[in-house]
Amino acid sequence: MLHRRHPLPALLRLFSTTCRRRSRLPSQPHPPNTDTLPPRPVAKKVPFTVSAHGRSWSDPYHWMRDTSDPDFAALLAAENAYADAFVGAAGGGGLRARLAAEMRARLAPSAVSPPQPWGPWSYYQYVPNGMEYPVLSRKLRSSGGLAGRFLSYLSDWEKEEVLLDWNEIAEKFGYVHIGSCRISPNHRFLAYTLDTSGGELFSLEVKDLQSKHVIFSPPDKGIVSLAWAHDSENLLYTVCDETLRPNQVFCKKMQSDEAGLLVFMEDDVNCCVDITSTKDFKYITVYVMESGNVREGLWPVQKRTNKVQYFLEHHNGFFYILTNAPLKDTETAVEGYYLARCRAEKSLMDKWQVVALPGPDCTFQDMDIFHEHLVLFLQKDGLPLFCSIDLPVQIDFQEPKELGDFAPWFFPIPSNLCSILPGPNNDFMSSTFRLVVSSPVIPDLTVDYDMRKKTFTIVDQEEVTGLCSSIYTVGQSNVSSIQQNLQLIEDSQSWSDLSKLLSCERVQVVSHDGVSIPLVILYSREAHIHGESPGILYGYGAYGEDLDKSWCSDRLSLLARGWVLAFADVRGGGDPSWHIAGTKINKINSIQDFAACGMHLIKEGFVHESRLCAMGSSAGSLLVGAVVNMLPNLFSAAVLKVPFLDICNTMLDPTLPLTILDYEEFGDPNIPVEFDAIRSYSPYDNLSPGKCYPSILVTASFNDTRVGVWEAAKWVSKVRDVTCPSCSKSVVLKTNMQSGHFGEGGRFMRCEETAFEYAFLMKALGMDDMSAK
């Protein structure tokens, strides 16, 4: 957030002792044996009636909303014991431990990010040997050259300065999540938001890096975004209301006893507030305020219009604006965002010039700005790209130009399957832009792009222990031709990947309405067996977010055992038009897209028809749960992580965190047609009595404020109550009683969680006695 069938004949339901789902499985490997498990937990029922639009229905598990009920705590404890027994028996009792050991062995004992220069310092993060979490540190930059390095050595110039150690916080509180983290422009102060419970009610701390002491920590909880003023004396921060909607902006003067001053409040419950500073720190954007005069009011960018957004940066007296506002005084049509600019003066904010339109089959996603360059984040034909154009831009034309008219330099990347994330890139004066490039077959690459020279340098690649002999170097002839200028790749540069070991391809799958859905399919060239292999289909499809397909070494434990991993980019994610096509009454498109991708994997022989699994997290679990109801025989097993399953009841309660903000994504249940759409696919409300359901692991977090822990518990209890009693023995619930929506997040703890999920799937398919090849 911030995710019908033919019933069995009555006589068969009453008297049959054989589960039809199990009869579909091949004789070898065998289905999961649940005979030795303890009795399934049974939740109590309390009569409760829900009503909306003249309709009423029973919800006997509504009582679970009260998470302080002792019966609820007892139920979760019993469910955890049942889940541990189910997975603990996999592979003769040791499968989970073996998988976790494999995953840990691939991680280097320690990890460090390449230093990134900013002003007089080089900043970097590292994970100490054997530790779970990172440490933020910095060193003073040397003056350069041999003499400079020698003088630095003599003066201890490069002594490391530890700014923030996540491990110390985790040891003290048992949990740590750092949200925002901002260094002041003069490099003296570090402001960061801290969650020590998993509930995402972040507190704020400001540390004086000279004295090493925390000098400001207001009592407010629910702090989200931070922005420093140019003078480093004023810090602005947002505070949430009771529904976790950021709605207030405060300004705190450092080294003053004054409390934070309220400078802005958003009263519209449909809107939330975000703040940031421009790259040169001269302006703060809420509306707009001068960074050196933050207490003297705000400038509106434009009159507020529903669904219109503006993202501002400042350069040499101009605001550069990425916006989707309707174009005026032109016949040009544009879908999504375009680039405009205006003078950075309050009286001239409404006098825009359109600078660049994205061009055909291309959308602007975001931007960054430097002293001499503007960087645009793009999607072209659904694939990510980055490019830079030189600044200042000379505008001497009457009509908007397309991006290509500005001689953009498109950053070379190794493959059209890459995930691309920008690095910190804090230094406004730099001509280098850092990206982290990754794909299902490319361990994370840190690449510096010199926008002045139009060259790039690979500065680091993630180490995967034990695989060095299997990583092959791919030369220029193998590099994707997304853009013509990818041929600028220097002969001295190369990209290292695992493409000789792993096949990774992107195909198009036709959905129910004829629309083509991108599907990325990954498998081992050696271990995969056509028509026989097991597989997992991943999906998300919400909030315009792209499904994560970046490198993950944990997957090698499945790939080595012949599993296929597929990633469905269903509608609801992606660029604006793709996003809108999977929202509100169109949400059914996301669900049908996911089903179509699953059927494609079976039809084309990538996965055996009885060995296809599904995995979804948060809003992605909505896809899986809905498809399981529609086509209960499509998946043989699934994992639903912090799942959004009780969508109808949740959206009907505006007092729950984030609900009103989610009306734009899933629909407003107060509107009858949108209520009907939600009700039609809600996983909790469309379970089929007596039907055979797949084996399903549901994981939840007790302190989750985005998706209530009761959603998972209610769904599991109802599945056990109304579906095939034999199948539902393999539906289990595992709740982390200490963490929140994003889990515990530790480097090695993640291996334990993933190993639990993989062991469950292997046991569910009866393949838990099969070792990696």
C-alpha positions in Angstrom: 0.0 0.0 0.0 1.6 2.9 0.3 -1.6 -4.2 -2.1 -15.9 -18.4 -10.2 -16.3 -21.8 -10.6 -18.4 -24.9 -10.7 -19.1 -26.2 -7.2 -18.8 -29.8 -6.3 -22.0 -31.8 -6.3 -23.5 -31.9 -2.8 -23.2 -35.7 -2.4 -19.6 -35.6 -3.5 -18.7 -32.9 -1.0 -20.3 -34.9 1.8 -19.0 -38.3 1.1 -15.8 -38.0 -0.9 -12.6 -38.8 1.1 -10.2 -38.2 -1.8 -9.0 -34.6 -2.6 -9.3 -33.9 -6.3 -6.3 -31.6 -6.2 -4.0 -34.3 -5.1 -5.1 -36.6 -7.9 -3.8 -34.0 -10.4 -0.2 -34.3 -9.0 2.2 -36.7 -10.7 2.9 -39.8 -8.8 6.5 -38.6 -8.1 7.3 -36.3 -6.5 4.6 -36.8 -3.9 2.1 -34.3 -2.4 2.7 -32.9 1.1 1.9 -35.2 4.0 -0.1 -33.5 6.7 -1.0 -36.5 8.7 1.7 -36.0 11.3 0.9 -32.3 11.9 -0.8 -31.1 15.1 -4.5 -30.2 14.8 -5.2 -27.1 12.7 -5.9 -24.0 14.8 -9.6 -23.2 14.8 -10.6 -19.5 15.3 -13.7 -18.6 17.3 -16.6 -17.0 15.5 -18.4 -14.0 16.8 -21.6 -12.8 15.0 -21.1 -9.5 13.1 -22.9 -8.0 10.2 -21.5 -5.6 7.6 -23.8 -3.5 5.5 -23.3 -1.3 2.5 -25.6 0.0 -0.3 -28.6 -1.9 1.0 -26.7 -5.2 1.2 -25.7 -7.1 4.3 -23.3 -10.0 4.9 -21.8 -11.9 7.8 -18.2 -11.5 9.0 -17.7 -13.8 11.9 -14.0 -13.1 12.1 -14.4 -9.3 12.4 -13.4 -9.6 16.0 -9.8 -10.1 15.0 -9.6 -6.3 14.3 -9.0 -6.0 18.1 -5.4 -7.1 18.2 -5.3 -6.8 22.0 -7.9 -9.6 22.4 -6.1 -12.5 24.2 -7.9 -15.0 22.0 -6.2 -13.3 19.0 -2.7 -13.6 20.5 -3.4 -17.2 21.4 -4.6 -17.9 17.8 -1.5 -16.4 16.3 0.7 -18.4 18.6 -1.1 -21.6 17.6 -0.8 -20.7 13.9 2.9 -20.1 14.3 3.4 -23.5 15.9 1.4 -25.1 13.1 3.4 -23.3 10.4 6.7 -24.2 12.0 5.6 -27.9 12.2 4.5 -27.9 8.6 7.7 -26.4 7.2 10.0 -28.0 9.9 9.1 -31.4 8.5 10.2 -30.5 5.0 13.1 -32.5 3.6 13.2 -34.8 6.6 13.4 -31.9 8.9 16.4 -30.0 7.7 15.4 -28.4 4.3 14.9 -24.9 5.7 18.3 -24.9 7.4 20.0 -26.2 4.3 18.4 -23.5 2.1 19.3 -20.8 4.6 22.9 -22.0 4.7 23.1 -21.9 0.9 21.9 -18.4 0.8 24.2 -17.1 3.6 27.2 -18.8 1.9 26.6 -16.7 -1.2 26.8 -13.4 0.8 30.2 -12.0 1.4 30.9 -11.7 5.1 30.9 -7.9 4.8 29.9 -5.4 2.1 30.8 -1.8 1.2 29.3 0.7 -1.2 31.8 2.7 -3.4 32.4 6.1 -1.8 30.5 9.0 -3.4 32.1 12.5 -3.3 30.0 15.4 -2.0 31.8 18.7 -1.2 34.9 18.0 0.9 33.7 14.5 1.9 33.4 11.1 0.5 30.3 9.3 1.9 29.7 5.5 1.9 28.0 2.7 3.7 29.3 -0.7 4.7 28.0 -3.8 6.5 30.6 -4.9 9.1 31.8 -8.5 9.0 29.0 -10.8 10.1 26.6 -8.0 11.0 23.0 -7.5 9.8 22.8 -3.8 9.1 24.8 -1.0 7.4 26.9 1.8 8.9 26.9 5.2 7.3 30.4 6.7 7.3 32.5 9.4 5.6 36.1 10.5 5.1 37.6 13.8 4.0 38.6 13.8 0.4 42.3 14.1 -0.4 43.6 17.0 -2.5 44.5 14.6 -5.3 47.8 13.5 -6.8 50.6 11.6 -5.2 51.7 14.5 -3.1 48.1 15.1 -1.9 47.7 11.4 -0.9 51.1 11.4 0.9 50.1 14.5 2.9 46.7 12.9 3.7 48.5 9.9 5.0 50.8 11.9 7.2 47.9 14.0 8.7 45.5 11.1 9.1 43.4 13.0 6.6 41.4 9.9 5.6 40.3 8.9 9.1 36.9 7.3 9.0 34.0 9.1 10.7 31.0 6.9 11.6 27.8 8.9 11.3 25.1 6.3 12.0 25.3 2.6 12.9 22.1 0.7 12.3 23.4 -2.3 14.3 23.7 -0.3 17.5 20.1 0.8 17.3 18.9 -2.7 16.5 20.9 -4.1 19.5 19.3 -1.5 21.8 15.7 -1.8 20.6 15.5 -5.2 18.8 14.3 -3.7 15.5 15.5 -0.8 13.3 14.2 0.9 10.2 15.7 4.2 9.1 13.3 6.1 6.8 14.7 9.4 5.6 18.4 10.4 6.2 19.6 13.9 5.2 23.0 15.5 5.6 22.9 19.3 6.0 24.4 21.5 3.2 27.3 22.5 5.5 27.9 18.8 6.3 27.6 19.4 10.1 24.2 17.9 10.9 22.6 14.5 10.2 18.8 14.3 10.3 17.1 10.9 10.2 13.8 9.3 10.9 13.8 6.2 13.1 11.3 3.3 13.6 12.1 0.8 16.4 8.8 -1.1 16.4 7.9 -1.9 12.7 4.8 0.3 12.9 6.3 3.0 10.7 5.6 5.7 13.3 8.9 7.3 12.7 10.6 9.6 15.2 13.1 12.3 14.3 16.6 12.7 15.5 19.2 15.3 14.5 22.8 14.6 15.3 25.6 17.2 15.5 28.4 15.5 13.7 31.0 17.6 15.5 29.9 16.8 19.0 28.5 13.4 18.1 25.4 14.1 20.2 21.7 14.1 19.2 20.7 17.8 19.6 17.0 17.6 18.6 14.4 14.8 19.0 10.8 16.1 19.0 8.1 14.1 20.7 6.1 13.8 17.4 5.6 10.3 15.9 4.8 9.7 12.3 7.5 11.9 10.7 8.1 11.2 7.0 10.0 13.6 4.9 12.9 16.0 5.7 14.4 19.0 4.0 17.3 21.3 5.0 17.3 25.0 4.3 20.3 26.5 2.5 21.8 27.9 5.7 21.8 24.5 7.5 20.2 26.2 10.4 16.6 25.3 9.6 15.2 21.8 9.1 11.7 21.2 7.8 9.8 18.0 8.4 6.4 16.5 7.8 4.2 14.9 10.5 1.3 12.5 9.9 -2.2 12.5 11.3 -3.9 9.5 12.9 -4.4 7.8 9.5 -0.7 8.1 8.7 -1.4 10.8 6.2 1.5 13.4 6.2 -0.5 16.7 6.6 1.7 19.1 8.6 5.1 20.8 7.9 7.2 22.1 10.8 10.4 24.1 10.7 13.0 23.7 13.5 15.8 26.1 14.0 19.0 24.3 15.0 20.8 25.2 18.2 17.6 26.9 19.5 15.3 26.0 22.3 12.3 27.0 20.3 9.9 24.2 19.4 9.3 23.4 15.7 7.1 26.1 14.0 4.1 24.9 12.1 4.4 26.5 8.6 1.8 24.5 6.6 -1.2 22.3 7.2 -3.1 20.3 4.5 -6.7 20.0 5.4 -7.9 17.9 2.4 -8.0 14.3 3.6 -7.5 13.2 0.0 -4.0 14.8 -0.2 -0.8 14.3 1.6 2.2 16.5 2.0 5.8 15.8 0.8 8.7 18.2 1.1 12.1 18.3 -0.5 14.8 20.8 -1.2 16.0 21.7 -4.6 19.4 20.2 -5.5 21.2 23.5 -4.8 19.3 23.9 -1.5 18.0 27.3 -2.6 14.3 26.4 -2.4 12.1 24.1 -0.4 9.1 22.6 -2.3 5.8 22.1 -0.4 4.3 24.7 -2.5 7.6 26.7 -3.0 9.5 28.7 -0.3 12.8 30.4 -0.4 15.3 28.2 1.5 16.9 31.3 3.1 13.5 32.7 4.2 11.5 29.7 5.2 9.2 31.5 7.7 7.9 34.0 5.3 5.2 32.1 3.5 4.7 29.9 0.4 4.4 30.4 -3.3 1.8 28.2 -5.1 3.2 26.6 -8.2 -0.2 26.6 -9.9 -3.7 26.5 -8.8 -4.4 23.0 -7.4 -6.1 20.7 -9.9 -7.2 17.1 -9.3 -4.6 14.5 -10.4 -2.1 17.2 -11.6 1.4 17.0 -10.1 4.5 19.2 -10.3 8.1 18.3 -9.5 10.5 21.2 -9.2 14.2 21.7 -9.5 16.1 25.0 -9.6 19.0 26.0 -11.9 20.5 29.4 -12.5 17.3 31.4 -11.8 14.9 29.0 -13.4 12.5 26.4 -12.0 12.5 23.2 -14.2 9.2 21.5 -13.7 8.2 18.0 -14.5 4.4 18.0 -14.7 1.3 16.3 -16.2 -0.7 19.6 -16.3 -2.8 20.0 -19.4 -0.9 21.9 -22.2 -2.3 25.3 -22.9 -2.2 27.3 -26.2 -1.1 24.4 -28.2 -2.6 21.6 -30.2 0.1 19.2 -29.1 -1.2 16.3 -27.0 1.0 14.5 -24.5 0.4 11.5 -22.3 1.9 11.6 -18.8 4.6 14.1 -17.9 6.6 16.7 -19.8 9.3 19.2 -18.9 8.6 22.9 -18.5 10.4 25.9 -16.9 9.7 29.4 -15.6 11.6 32.1 -13.9 12.2 31.5 -10.1 10.2 34.5 -9.1 6.8 34.5 -7.3 5.2 36.9 -9.8 6.3 34.8 -12.8 5.3 31.3 -11.6 2.4 31.1 -14.0 4.4 32.1 -17.1 5.7 28.7 -18.2 7.6 27.6 -21.2 7.3 24.0 -22.3 10.9 22.7 -22.8 10.6 19.1 -23.9 8.0 16.5 -24.7 8.9 12.8 -24.2 8.3 11.7 -27.8 6.5 8.6 -29.1 6.3 5.4 -26.9 8.3 7.3 -24.2 7.3 8.7 -20.8 9.2 10.9 -18.4 9.3 9.4 -14.9 11.5 11.7 -12.8 14.5 14.1 -13.1 17.6 15.2 -11.3 19.6 18.4 -11.9 23.3 19.4 -11.7 25.3 22.6 -12.4 25.8 21.7 -16.1 23.3 18.9 -16.7 19.7 17.8 -16.4 19.1 14.0 -16.0 15.8 12.5 -17.1 14.4 9.1 -15.9 12.5 7.6 -18.8 10.5 4.6 -19.9 10.6 3.7 -23.5 8.4 0.8 -24.7 8.0 -0.1 -21.0 11.7 -0.3 -20.4 13.8 2.0 -18.1 16.3 4.5 -19.5 18.3 7.5 -18.2 19.7 10.3 -20.3 21.3 13.7 -19.7 21.0 17.0 -21.6 23.3 20.0 -21.2 22.4 23.0 -19.3 21.5 25.8 -19.6 18.8 25.0 -22.1 18.4 27.7 -24.8 14.7 28.1 -25.7 14.2 30.1 -28.9 11.2 28.3 -30.4 7.5 28.8 -30.5 6.3 25.2 -30.2 7.5 22.5 -27.7 10.3 20.3 -28.9 10.8 16.6 -28.4 13.5 15.2 -26.2 15.6 14.2 -29.3 16.0 17.8 -30.3 18.2 18.4 -27.3 20.9 15.9 -28.2 20.4 13.8 -25.2 23.1 11.3 -24.1 21.4 8.0 -23.2 23.3 6.2 -20.5 24.6 2.8 -21.8 23.2 -0.2 -20.0 24.0 -3.9 -20.6 20.5 -5.3 -21.2 16.9 -4.2 -21.8 15.9 -6.4 -18.8 17.8 -4.2 -16.3 16.4 -2.6 -13.2 18.0 0.9 -12.8 18.2 2.9 -9.6 19.9 6.2 -9.1 22.6 6.5 -6.4 22.6 9.4 -3.8 24.0 11.9 -6.4 24.0 14.7 -3.8 26.7 16.9 -5.3 25.1 19.7 -7.4 28.5 20.7 -8.9 29.3 17.1 -10.1 29.3 16.1 -13.7 29.0 12.4 -12.8 25.8 10.6 -12.3 25.8 7.2 -10.4 23.4 4.4 -11.1 23.0 0.9 -9.7 22.2 -1.4 -12.6 20.9 -4.9 -12.1 18.9 -7.7 -13.7 17.8 -11.2 -12.9 21.2 -12.4 -14.4 23.4 -9.4 -13.5 24.6 -8.9 -9.9 24.3 -5.2 -8.9 26.6 -3.0 -10.9 27.5 0.5 -9.6 28.2 2.6 -12.7 29.4 6.2 -12.9 28.4 8.1 -16.0 30.5 11.2 -16.9 27.9 13.5 -18.5 30.6 15.9 -19.7 32.8 13.4 -21.4 29.9 11.0 -22.3 31.8 8.0 -20.9 31.0 5.6 -18.1 33.0 3.6 -15.5 32.0 0.4 -13.8 33.1 1.1 -10.2 31.8 -2.0 -8.4 29.8 -5.2 -8.8 28.2 -7.1 -6.0 30.2 -10.1 -4.9 28.5 -13.5 -5.0 30.6 -15.8 -3.0 31.3 -19.2 -4.6 30.2 -18.1 -8.1 33.3 -16.3 -9.4 34.2 -19.1 -11.7 30.8 -19.0 -13.2 30.5 -15.3 -13.9 31.2 -14.7 -17.6 32.3 -11.4 -19.2 30.0 -10.2 -21.9 31.6 -7.9 -24.4 30.2 -5.2 -26.6 28.5 -7.6 -29.1 26.2 -8.8 -26.4 25.0 -5.4 -25.2 21.4 -4.6 -25.9 20.6 -2.1 -28.6 17.9 -0.2 -26.7 19.3 3.1 -28.2 21.7 3.6 -31.0 24.3 5.3 -28.8 24.7 2.1 -26.8 27.5 1.6 -29.3 29.4 4.2 -27.5 30.5 1.6 -25.0 34.2 1.7 -24.7 36.2 -1.4 -25.6 37.8 -1.2 -22.1 34.5 -1.6 -20.4 32.5 -4.9 -20.1 29.5 -6.2 -18.2 29.7 -9.3 -16.1 26.6 -11.5 -15.9 25.4 -15.1 -15.6 23.7 -15.3 -19.0 25.7 -18.4 -20.0 24.3 -20.2 -17.0 20.8 -18.6 -16.8 18.3 -17.9 -19.5 16.3 -14.7 -19.1 13.8 -13.6 -21.7 11.0 -11.1 -22.0 7.9 -12.3 -23.8 4.4 -10.8 -24.4 1.4 -12.7 -23.2 -2.1 -11.9 -24.5 -4.6 -11.1 -21.7 -8.3 -11.6 -21.7 -9.0 -8.4 -23.7 -6.2 -8.8 -26.3 -3.7 -6.5 -24.5 -0.1 -7.8 -24.4 1.4 -8.3 -20.9 5.2 -8.3 -20.5 6.5 -11.4 -18.8 10.1 -12.0 -17.8 11.1 -15.7 -17.5 14.2 -16.9 -15.7 15.6 -20.4 -15.5 18.8 -22.4 -15.4 20.0 -23.6 -18.8 21.3 -26.8 -17.2 18.7 -27.7 -14.6 15.4 -26.7 -16.3 13.4 -29.5 -17.8 10.8 -28.5 -20.4 7.3 -29.4 -19.4 8.4 -30.8 -16.0 10.0 -28.0 -14.0 8.3 -26.3 -11.1 8.0 -22.5 -11.1 6.9 -19.3 -9.4 4.9 -16.5 -10.9 5.5 -13.1 -9.2 3.2 -10.1 -9.5 2.4 -6.7 -8.0 0.4 -4.4 -10.2 -0.4 -1.4 -8.1 0.5 2.3 -7.4 2.3 2.5 -10.7 5.3 0.6 -9.2 7.4 -1.6 -11.3 7.8 -5.2 -10.2 11.2 -5.7 -8.7 13.3 -7.9 -11.1 16.7 -6.9 -9.8 19.4 -9.4 -8.9 18.8 -11.6 -5.9 21.3 -14.3 -5.0 18.7 -16.2 -2.9 17.0 -17.3 -6.1 19.9 -19.4 -7.1 18.7 -22.0 -4.6 15.6 -22.5 -6.7 17.2 -22.1 -10.1 19.8 -24.8 -9.3 16.9 -27.1 -8.6 15.3 -26.5 -11.9 12.7 -24.0 -10.9 11.4 -21.3 -13.3 10.9 -17.8 -11.9 8.6 -15.5 -13.9 7.7 -11.8 -13.3 4.4 -10.5 -14.7 4.3 -6.8 -15.3 0.5 -6.6 -15.1 -1.6 -3.5 -15.5 -1.7 -1.3 -12.4 2.1 -0.9 -12.3 4.4 0.9 -14.7 3.9 4.2 -16.5 0.7 6.4 -16.0 -1.5 4.8 -18.7 -0.5 1.2 -17.7 -1.2 2.2 -14.1 -4.6 3.7 -14.7 -5.6 0.6 -16.7 -5.3 -1.5 -13.5 -7.0 0.8 -11.0 -10.5 1.2 -9.6 -13.1 -0.5 -11.7 -10.2 -1.7 -14.0 -8.5 -3.6 -11.3 -9.9 -6.8 -12.7 -7.4 -6.3 -15.6 -4.5 -6.8 -13.2 -6.1 -10.0 -12.0 -6.8 -11.4 -15.5 -3.4 -10.4 -16.7 -1.8 -12.4 -13.8 -3.9 -15.4 -14.7 -3.0 -15.2 -18.3 0.7 -15.2 -17.5 0.3 -18.3 -15.3 -1.6 -20.2 -18.1 1.1 -19.1 -20.6 3.9 -20.7 -18.5 2.0 -24.0 -18.5 0.9 -23.9 -22.1 4.4 -23.2 -23.4 6.0 -25.9 -21.3 8.1 -23.7 -19.0 6.3 -25.2 -16.0 4.5 -28.4 -15.3 0.8 -27.9 -15.0 0.8 -29.3 -11.4 3.9 -27.4 -10.3 3.1 -23.8 -10.8 3.2 -21.6 -7.7 2.5 -17.9 -7.2 4.0 -15.2 -4.9 2.7 -11.8 -4.1 3.4 -9.2 -1.4 1.1 -6.6 0.0 -1.1 -5.4 -2.9 0.5 -8.1 -5.0 -1.2 -10.7 -2.8 -4.5 -9.3 -4.0 -3.7 -10.6 -7.5 -2.9 -14.1 -6.2 -5.8 -14.4 -3.8 -8.3 -13.2 -6.5 -6.9 -15.6 -9.2 -7.0 -18.5 -6.7 -10.7 -17.9 -6.2 -11.3 -17.6 -10.0 -9.1 -20.5 -11.0 -8.3 -22.7 -8.0 -6.6 -25.3 -10.1 -4.1 -22.9 -11.8 -1.7 -22.8 -8.9 -0.6 -25.7 -6.8 0.9 -23.6 -4.1 1.3 -19.9 -3.2 3.0 -17.5 -0.8 1.1 -14.4 0.3 3.3 -11.9 2.2 1.7 -9.2 4.4 -1.3 -9.7 2.1 -4.1 -7.2 1.3 -6.9 -9.8 1.1 -9.9 -8.2 3.0 -10.1 -5.3 0.7 -13.8 -4.7 0.8 -14.0 -4.4 4.6 -10.8 -2.4 4.8 -11.9 0.1 2.2 -15.2 0.6 3.9 -13.5 1.8 7.1 -12.0 5.3 6.5 -10.5 5.4 10.0 -7.9 2.8 9.1 -4.5 4.1 8.0 -4.1 5.0 4.3 -7.7 4.0 3.4 -8.9 7.3 2.0 -5.7 7.8 0.1 -6.2 4.3 -1.5 -9.6 5.4 -3.0 -7.6 6.6 -6.0 -6.0 3.2 -6.4 -8.7 0.7 -5.6 -11.9 2.7 -5.8 -14.2 4.5 -3.3 -16.7 1.9 -1.9 -19.1 4.8 -1.1 -19.7 4.9 -4.9 -21.9 1.9 -5.8 -20.2 1.0 -9.1 -16.8 1.0 -7.4 -18.1 -0.9 -4.4 -19.4 -3.6 -6.8 -16.1 -3.8 -8.5 -14.2 -4.2 -5.2 -16.7 -6.7 -3.9 -16.5 -8.8 -7.1 -12.8 -9.7 -6.7 -12.2 -9.3 -3.0 -10.2 -12.5 -2.0 -11.8 -12.7 1.4 -15.4 -12.3 0.1 -15.2 -14.7 -2.8 -13.9 -18.0 -1.3 -15.7 -21.0 -2.8 -17.4 -23.4 -0.3 -16.1 -26.9 -0.6 -13.6 -26.1 -3.4 -10.1 -27.6 -3.4 -7.6 -24.8 -2.8 -3.8 -24.9 -3.3 -1.3 -25.1 -0.5 -0.7 -21.5 0.7 1.7 -19.9 3.1 0.5 -16.6 4.5 3.0 -14.4 6.3 2.0 -11.4 8.4 3.6 -8.8 10.7 1.9 -7.9 14.0 3.0 -4.3 14.0 2.0 -3.7 10.3 0.2 -0.4 9.9 -0.2 -0.6 6.1 -2.0 -4.0 6.0 -3.5 -5.0 9.3 -2.3 -8.4 10.7 -6.0 -9.4 11.0 -6.4 -9.5 7.2 -4.1 -12.6 6.9 -5.6 -14.2 10.0 -9.2 -13.7 8.9 -8.5 -15.1 5.4 -6.7 -18.2 6.7 -9.5 -18.9 9.2 -12.2 -18.5 6.6 -10.4 -20.7 4.1 -10.1 -23.4 6.8 -13.8 -23.0 7.5 -15.4 -23.1 4.1 -13.1 -24.8 1.6 -12.0 -28.4 1.1 -11.0 -29.6 4.6 -8.3 -31.8 3.3 -6.6 -29.1 1.2 -6.9 -26.5 3.9 -4.6 -28.5 6.1 -1.8 -27.1 3.8 -2.9 -23.4 4.3 -0.7 -22.0 7.0 -0.2 -18.7 8.7 3.2 -17.4 10.0 3.2 -14.1 11.9 6.3 -12.1 12.9 5.3 -10.6 16.3 8.1 -8.0 16.3 8.2 -6.5 12.9 6.1 -4.3 10.5 5.2 -4.3 6.8 8.7 -4.5 5.5 9.9 -7.3 7.8 13.1 -7.2 9.8 15.3 -6.4 6.9 18.6 -7.7 8.2 21.1 -9.0 5.7 21.2 -12.6 7.0 17.8 -12.6 8.6 16.4 -12.2 5.1 17.9 -15.6 4.2 16.0 -17.3 7.1 12.7 -15.7 5.9 13.3 -16.7 2.3 14.4 -20.2 3.2 11.1 -20.7 5.1 9.1 -19.7 2.0 11.1 -21.8 -0.4 10.9 -24.9 1.9 7.2 -24.4 2.2 6.8 -24.4 -1.6 9.0 -27.5 -2.1 7.1 -29.4 0.6 3.7 -28.3 -0.9 4.8 -29.7 -4.3 6.2 -32.9 -2.7 9.7 -31.9 -4.0 11.3 -31.3 -0.6 13.6 -34.3 -0.9 15.2 -33.1 -4.2 18.6 -31.5 -3.8 20.2 -28.9 -6.1 22.0 -30.3 -9.1 
